[in-house]
Amino acid sequence: MSAAPRIAALVERLLGAPPPVLIRAWDGSEAGPQGAPVVVVRHPRALRRMLFRPGELGLARAWVAGELDVEGELYPALDVISGMVWNRPEGVAPAGRSLLAAGRELLALAGPVPVPPPPPREEVRRRTGPLHSLRRDRQAISHHYDVGNDFYELVLGPSMVYSCAVFGTAGDTLETAQANKLDLICRKLDLREGQRLLDVGCGWGSLALHAAREYGARVVGITLSTEQAEYARTRATKEGLEDRVEFRVQDYRETDDGPFDAISSVGMAEHVGTARYREYAGQLFGLLREGGRLLNHQIARRPMKDESSYRIDPFIDAYVFPDGELAPVGRTVTLLERAGFEVRDLESLREHYALTLRQWVRNLEERWEEAVRLTSPGRARVWRLYMAASALSFERGHIGVNQVLAVRPPATGASGLPLRTRDWRPAGGTEKDLAA
């Protein structure tokens, strides 16, 4: 029998339903519904990877190596594949004998060849030191961010903002939406002329520069990425803001020159880790003056019935954000409160992140050859898969992103916030617009 029908039969045995994609194998054979998204298995080595690394990591290695591919647009294939795995009815998991038979069939298809090594360069190989120690966090940040500023410019666009944008309408450009987000943060923090802002995980400096330029703040931006810091310093010099903005290669645990009037942490807390989050919250609390505000912008996952069963996503951990962890927003709020903060506002931006990611994917796909030249074919494939899959995860509600505004309350209890609900959203947009 040709390869594709055998692969389709194997998938059905493991998942309890026929695959909702058309499978095209290395021998030219096809199996599956016509008109469905096409998954291409280019080499038997893809099956060997899945045999010796069952689950997501084996699939990821085959994808990164170019041995497994999708023909045409990526989103429809990811959508049906994720639905096939995540939404499988209970009670259809294969029994032990069926699994053993499936393994034998997979081995017969893959061929008796040694385990293929991981694709070069892209996968994290070396991690030293305890989890979320200073040394290990620097290694993790370097893996993700020190891949070339030119590549990030291509993906992120001129704003160089690597976090969720805020769209007034779904028709906003990415640059407009990112400017909306930067200004929204500054308004939530109520920044004033001459105030000190600490931007934790400052990236390429966009928020720090916006706060200095538009609000007259004096900003300290910290990052563990040398490339980010150098890029941000160059931007500050070009804009004539070097007397108002300082960029440091520094961990939040090493920052000791408070108090600050306000603190922003945007897309950074996902790197902190559950075991360190109380320390993170306490450190920021200690760096903030009484009455000062914290804006914590952070991706969240849905809570689990058994939180002890949470595991870092193997593809994300190996290829994208080493040692990154997501927590439910309720846990984040609780730990901020235990550190002494008063949480005053929480805003979900889940749909906005899906729109942001789709625009980043479009940027990457439209300049694919240049992206490959700037990094490598494997790295470009990692980014395309991770951003597209993340967009779908935000759209389906599997993950979200929230801005939590908190205050370090003074002894008087005065929060410094207005009595009525704040209208912080950009003018001209409604939830209906964003859903369009």
C-alpha positions as CSV (number, residue, x, y, z in Angstrom):
1,M,0.0,0.0,0.0
2,S,1.2,3.6,-0.7
3,A,2.4,5.7,2.1
4,A,-0.5,8.3,2.4
5,P,-3.3,5.8,3.0
6,R,-1.2,4.0,5.6
7,I,-0.6,7.3,7.4
8,A,-4.3,8.2,7.2
9,A,-5.2,4.8,8.7
10,L,-2.7,5.2,11.4
11,V,-4.0,8.7,12.3
12,E,-7.6,7.3,12.5
13,R,-6.5,4.5,14.7
14,L,-4.8,6.9,17.2
15,L,-7.4,9.6,17.2
16,G,-10.6,7.7,16.7
17,A,-11.7,9.6,13.6
18,P,-10.6,10.0,10.0
19,P,-8.1,12.8,9.5
20,P,-9.9,16.0,8.4
21,V,-7.0,16.9,6.1
22,L,-5.7,15.6,2.8
23,I,-2.4,13.8,3.4
24,R,0.2,13.9,0.6
25,A,3.2,11.6,1.1
26,W,6.8,11.5,-0.2
27,D,5.9,8.9,-2.8
28,G,3.2,11.1,-4.4
29,S,0.3,9.2,-2.9
30,E,-2.7,11.0,-1.3
31,A,-5.4,10.1,1.2
32,G,-8.2,12.1,2.8
33,P,-11.1,14.4,1.7
34,Q,-10.6,16.3,-1.5
35,G,-10.9,20.1,-0.9
36,A,-9.6,19.8,2.7
37,P,-6.3,21.5,3.8
38,V,-3.3,19.6,2.5
39,V,-0.6,18.3,4.9
40,V,2.5,17.2,3.1
41,V,4.8,14.6,4.6
42,R,8.0,15.1,2.5
43,H,10.2,12.5,4.0
44,P,9.9,9.3,6.1
45,R,12.2,11.0,8.6
46,A,9.2,13.1,9.7
47,L,7.6,9.8,10.9
48,R,10.8,8.8,12.7
49,R,10.8,12.0,14.6
50,M,7.2,11.4,15.7
51,L,8.1,7.8,16.6
52,F,11.0,8.6,18.8
53,R,9.6,11.9,20.2
54,P,5.8,11.3,20.3
55,G,3.6,14.3,20.6
56,E,4.2,17.9,19.8
57,L,8.0,18.0,19.9
58,G,8.3,15.3,17.2
59,L,5.8,17.1,15.0
60,A,7.7,20.4,15.7
61,R,11.0,19.0,14.7
62,A,9.6,17.6,11.5
63,W,8.0,21.0,10.7
64,V,11.2,23.0,11.5
65,A,13.3,20.6,9.3
66,G,10.9,21.1,6.4
67,E,9.9,17.4,6.4
68,L,6.3,18.2,7.3
69,D,4.5,21.1,5.6
70,V,1.2,22.6,4.8
71,E,0.2,23.5,1.2
72,G,-1.3,26.9,0.8
73,E,-2.6,29.0,3.7
74,L,-1.5,27.8,7.1
75,Y,-4.5,28.8,9.3
76,P,-7.2,26.3,7.9
77,A,-4.9,23.4,8.3
78,L,-3.9,24.4,11.9
79,D,-7.5,25.0,12.7
80,V,-8.7,21.5,11.7
81,I,-5.6,19.8,13.1
82,S,-6.0,21.5,16.5
83,G,-9.7,20.7,16.6
84,M,-8.9,17.1,15.9
85,V,-6.5,16.9,18.8
86,W,-8.1,19.3,21.4
87,N,-11.7,18.5,20.8
88,R,-11.5,14.7,20.5
89,P,-14.5,13.1,22.3
90,E,-13.7,11.5,25.6
91,G,-13.5,7.7,25.6
92,V,-11.9,7.3,22.2
93,A,-8.3,7.1,23.3
94,P,-6.7,4.0,21.8
95,A,-6.1,1.0,24.1
96,G,-2.7,-0.3,24.9
97,R,-2.7,-3.0,22.2
98,S,-3.9,-0.5,19.6
99,L,-1.1,1.8,20.6
100,L,1.4,-1.0,20.2
101,A,0.1,-1.9,16.8
102,A,0.2,1.8,15.8
103,G,3.8,2.0,16.9
104,R,4.7,-1.1,14.8
105,E,3.0,0.4,11.8
106,L,4.7,3.8,12.3
107,L,8.1,2.0,12.6
108,A,7.4,0.1,9.4
109,L,6.5,3.3,7.5
110,A,9.5,5.3,9.0
111,G,12.0,2.6,8.2
112,P,14.8,1.1,10.4
113,V,17.0,4.2,10.6
114,P,18.6,5.7,13.7
115,V,16.9,8.6,15.5
116,P,17.4,11.8,13.5
117,P,19.1,14.6,15.4
118,P,17.1,17.8,16.1
119,P,17.3,20.4,13.3
120,P,20.4,22.5,13.8
121,R,20.6,26.0,15.4
122,E,16.9,26.6,16.2
123,E,16.3,24.3,19.2
124,V,17.5,25.2,22.6
125,R,20.3,22.9,23.4
126,R,22.2,24.3,26.4
127,R,20.5,25.3,29.7
128,T,22.7,25.8,32.8
129,G,21.7,26.8,36.3
130,P,18.5,26.4,38.3
131,L,15.2,27.3,36.6
132,H,14.7,31.1,36.5
133,S,18.1,31.8,38.0
134,L,19.7,35.0,36.7
135,R,22.1,33.0,34.6
136,R,19.5,30.7,33.0
137,D,17.0,33.6,32.4
138,R,19.7,35.4,30.5
139,Q,20.3,32.3,28.3
140,A,16.6,32.0,27.6
141,I,16.1,35.7,26.7
142,S,19.2,35.6,24.4
143,H,17.8,32.6,22.6
144,H,14.6,34.3,21.7
145,Y,15.6,38.0,21.3
146,D,19.2,38.0,20.0
147,V,18.4,36.6,16.6
148,G,18.9,39.9,14.7
149,N,17.2,43.2,14.9
150,D,16.7,43.2,11.1
151,F,14.5,40.1,11.4
152,Y,12.4,41.6,14.1
153,E,11.9,44.8,12.0
154,L,10.6,42.6,9.2
155,V,8.1,40.9,11.4
156,L,7.0,43.6,13.8
157,G,7.1,46.6,11.5
158,P,8.4,50.1,12.2
159,S,6.9,50.3,15.7
160,M,9.2,47.5,16.9
161,V,6.6,46.6,19.6
162,Y,6.6,42.9,20.4
163,S,3.3,42.7,22.4
164,C,-0.4,42.9,21.8
165,A,-1.6,46.0,19.9
166,V,-4.8,47.8,20.7
167,F,-7.1,48.2,17.7
168,G,-9.7,51.0,17.6
169,T,-11.3,49.0,14.7
170,A,-10.3,45.8,13.0
171,G,-9.3,48.0,10.0
172,D,-6.6,49.9,11.9
173,T,-3.0,49.4,10.6
174,L,-0.6,47.6,12.9
175,E,1.3,50.9,13.4
176,T,-1.8,52.7,14.5
177,A,-2.8,49.9,16.8
178,Q,0.6,49.8,18.5
179,A,0.6,53.6,19.0
180,N,-2.8,53.2,20.6
181,K,-1.4,50.6,23.0
182,L,1.7,52.7,24.0
183,D,-0.5,55.7,24.7
184,L,-3.1,53.6,26.5
185,I,-0.4,52.4,28.9
186,C,0.9,55.9,29.5
187,R,-2.7,57.2,30.2
188,K,-3.4,54.3,32.6
189,L,-0.2,55.1,34.5
190,D,-1.2,58.8,34.5
191,L,2.3,59.9,33.5
192,R,3.3,63.5,34.0
193,E,6.3,65.7,33.1
194,G,9.4,64.7,35.0
195,Q,8.0,61.6,36.6
196,R,10.3,58.5,36.7
197,L,9.1,55.4,34.9
198,L,10.7,52.0,35.1
199,D,9.9,49.9,32.0
200,V,10.6,46.2,32.9
201,G,11.4,44.2,29.8
202,C,11.7,47.3,27.6
203,G,12.3,45.5,24.3
204,W,13.5,47.8,21.6
205,G,12.5,50.8,23.6
206,S,9.2,51.8,22.0
207,L,7.2,52.4,25.2
208,A,10.1,54.2,26.9
209,L,10.6,56.5,24.0
210,H,6.9,57.2,23.7
211,A,6.6,58.0,27.4
212,A,9.6,60.4,27.3
213,R,8.6,62.1,24.0
214,E,4.8,62.5,24.5
215,Y,4.6,62.7,28.3
216,G,7.9,64.1,29.4
217,A,8.7,61.2,31.6
218,R,12.2,60.2,32.7
219,V,12.5,56.5,31.9
220,V,14.7,53.6,32.8
221,G,14.3,50.6,30.5
222,I,15.7,47.3,31.4
223,T,16.2,44.2,29.3
224,L,18.4,41.0,29.4
225,S,19.0,41.3,25.6
226,T,22.1,43.0,24.6
227,E,20.9,43.5,21.0
228,Q,17.6,45.1,22.2
229,A,19.5,47.5,24.5
230,E,21.9,48.6,21.8
231,Y,19.0,49.1,19.3
232,A,17.0,51.1,21.9
233,R,20.0,53.4,22.7
234,T,20.5,54.1,19.0
235,R,16.8,55.1,18.7
236,A,17.0,57.4,21.7
237,T,20.1,59.1,20.3
238,K,18.4,59.6,16.9
239,E,15.3,61.2,18.6
240,G,17.4,63.4,20.9
241,L,16.0,61.7,24.0
242,E,19.1,60.2,25.4
243,D,19.0,62.7,28.3
244,R,15.5,61.4,29.3
245,V,15.8,57.7,28.6
246,E,18.4,55.2,29.9
247,F,18.5,51.6,28.7
248,R,20.2,48.9,30.8
249,V,21.1,45.3,30.3
250,Q,19.8,44.4,33.7
251,D,17.4,41.9,35.5
252,Y,14.5,43.2,37.5
253,R,16.1,41.6,40.5
254,E,19.2,43.7,40.0
255,T,17.4,47.1,39.9
256,D,17.7,49.0,43.1
257,D,17.5,52.7,42.3
258,G,13.8,53.3,43.2
259,P,11.5,54.8,44.0
260,F,9.8,55.2,40.6
261,D,6.5,57.1,40.1
262,A,5.3,54.3,37.7
263,I,6.3,50.9,36.5
264,S,5.3,49.2,33.3
265,S,5.9,45.5,32.6
266,V,4.7,44.5,29.1
267,G,5.0,41.0,27.8
268,M,7.8,40.3,30.3
269,A,6.1,38.5,33.3
270,E,5.6,35.3,31.2
271,H,9.4,34.8,31.6
272,V,9.3,35.1,35.4
273,G,7.9,31.7,36.3
274,T,5.5,30.5,38.9
275,A,8.1,29.9,41.5
276,R,9.5,33.4,41.2
277,Y,6.3,35.4,40.7
278,R,5.9,36.4,44.3
279,E,9.5,37.7,44.3
280,Y,8.8,39.6,41.1
281,A,5.7,41.3,42.5
282,G,7.5,42.1,45.7
283,Q,10.5,43.6,43.9
284,L,8.3,45.9,41.8
285,F,6.3,46.9,44.9
286,G,9.5,47.9,46.6
287,L,10.7,50.0,43.6
288,L,7.4,51.9,43.4
289,R,6.7,55.0,45.5
290,E,3.5,55.1,47.6
291,G,0.6,56.1,45.4
292,G,2.5,55.0,42.3
293,R,1.0,52.8,39.6
294,L,2.0,49.5,38.1
295,L,0.8,48.4,34.6
296,N,1.3,44.6,34.2
297,H,0.5,43.4,30.7
298,Q,0.7,39.6,30.6
299,I,-0.5,36.5,28.6
300,A,-2.7,34.2,30.6
301,R,-4.0,30.6,30.2
302,R,-7.2,29.1,31.3
303,P,-7.2,27.6,34.9
304,M,-6.9,23.8,35.1
305,K,-8.8,21.5,37.5
306,D,-5.4,20.2,38.7
307,E,-2.9,23.0,38.5
308,S,-0.1,20.7,39.4
309,S,-0.5,19.0,36.0
310,Y,0.4,22.1,34.1
311,R,3.4,21.6,31.9
312,I,5.2,24.1,29.6
313,D,4.3,23.6,26.0
314,P,7.1,21.5,24.5
315,F,7.3,23.3,21.2
316,I,7.3,26.7,22.8
317,D,9.8,25.6,25.4
318,A,12.2,24.1,22.9
319,Y,12.0,26.6,20.1
320,V,10.4,29.9,21.1
321,F,10.4,30.9,24.8
322,P,12.6,28.6,26.8
323,D,11.4,28.2,30.4
324,G,8.4,30.5,29.8
325,E,5.3,29.8,31.9
326,L,1.7,31.0,31.7
327,A,-0.6,31.4,34.7
328,P,-4.3,32.1,35.0
329,V,-5.0,35.8,35.5
330,G,-6.6,35.1,38.9
331,R,-3.3,33.8,40.2
332,T,-1.5,36.9,38.8
333,V,-4.0,39.2,40.6
334,T,-3.7,37.2,43.8
335,L,0.1,37.4,43.9
336,L,0.2,41.1,43.1
337,E,-2.2,41.7,46.0
338,R,-0.2,39.5,48.4
339,A,2.8,41.7,47.5
340,G,0.9,44.7,48.8
341,F,-0.6,46.1,45.6
342,E,-4.2,47.2,45.3
343,V,-5.5,46.0,41.9
344,R,-7.8,48.7,40.5
345,D,-8.5,47.7,36.9
346,L,-8.2,44.6,34.7
347,E,-8.7,44.7,30.9
348,S,-8.7,41.7,28.6
349,L,-7.2,42.3,25.1
350,R,-7.5,38.7,23.9
351,E,-9.1,39.5,20.5
352,H,-6.5,42.3,19.9
353,Y,-3.7,39.9,20.2
354,A,-5.2,37.6,17.6
355,L,-5.4,40.6,15.2
356,T,-1.8,41.5,16.1
357,L,-0.4,38.1,15.4
358,R,-2.2,37.7,12.1
359,Q,-0.5,41.0,10.9
360,W,2.9,39.7,12.1
361,V,2.3,36.5,10.2
362,R,1.4,38.5,7.1
363,N,4.6,40.6,7.4
364,L,6.6,37.4,7.6
365,E,4.9,35.6,4.7
366,E,5.1,38.6,2.4
367,R,8.9,38.9,2.9
368,W,9.6,35.2,3.3
369,E,12.8,35.0,1.3
370,E,14.3,38.0,3.1
371,A,13.3,36.4,6.5
372,V,15.1,33.2,5.6
373,R,18.2,35.1,4.5
374,L,18.3,37.1,7.8
375,T,18.0,34.0,10.0
376,S,17.6,30.5,8.6
377,P,14.8,28.4,6.9
378,G,14.2,26.6,10.2
379,R,14.0,29.8,12.3
380,A,11.6,31.4,9.9
381,R,9.4,28.2,10.0
382,V,9.4,28.3,13.8
383,W,8.1,31.8,13.8
384,R,5.5,31.2,11.2
385,L,4.1,28.2,13.0
386,Y,4.2,29.7,16.5
387,M,2.6,33.0,15.6
388,A,-0.2,31.4,13.5
389,A,-1.0,28.8,16.1
390,S,-0.9,31.5,18.8
391,A,-3.4,33.6,16.8
392,L,-5.8,30.7,16.7
393,S,-5.3,30.0,20.4
394,F,-6.3,33.6,21.2
395,E,-9.3,33.5,18.9
396,R,-10.5,30.2,20.4
397,G,-10.0,31.5,24.0
398,H,-7.4,28.9,24.9
399,I,-5.2,31.8,26.1
400,G,-5.7,35.5,26.7
401,V,-3.9,38.6,27.6
402,N,-4.7,41.1,30.3
403,Q,-3.6,44.6,31.4
404,V,-3.7,44.7,35.2
405,L,-3.5,48.2,36.7
406,A,-2.4,48.2,40.4
407,V,-1.4,50.9,42.9
408,R,1.0,50.9,45.9
409,P,-1.5,52.3,48.4
410,P,-0.2,55.0,50.8
411,A,-1.1,54.8,54.5
412,T,-4.0,57.1,53.9
413,G,-5.6,54.6,51.5
414,A,-5.9,57.2,48.8
415,S,-5.5,55.5,45.4
416,G,-5.2,58.7,43.3
417,L,-7.6,57.3,40.7
418,P,-10.9,59.0,39.6
419,L,-14.1,58.0,41.3
420,R,-15.9,57.0,38.0
421,T,-15.0,54.2,35.6
422,R,-12.1,55.3,33.4
423,D,-12.6,55.5,29.6
424,W,-9.1,54.4,28.4
425,R,-10.1,52.9,25.1
426,P,-9.0,54.7,21.9
427,A,-11.7,56.8,20.4
428,G,-13.9,55.6,17.5
429,G,-13.8,51.8,18.2
430,T,-16.4,49.4,19.6
431,E,-16.3,45.7,20.4
432,K,-18.6,45.2,17.4
433,D,-15.9,46.9,15.2
434,L,-13.2,44.5,16.5
435,A,-15.4,41.4,15.8
436,A,-15.9,42.5,12.2
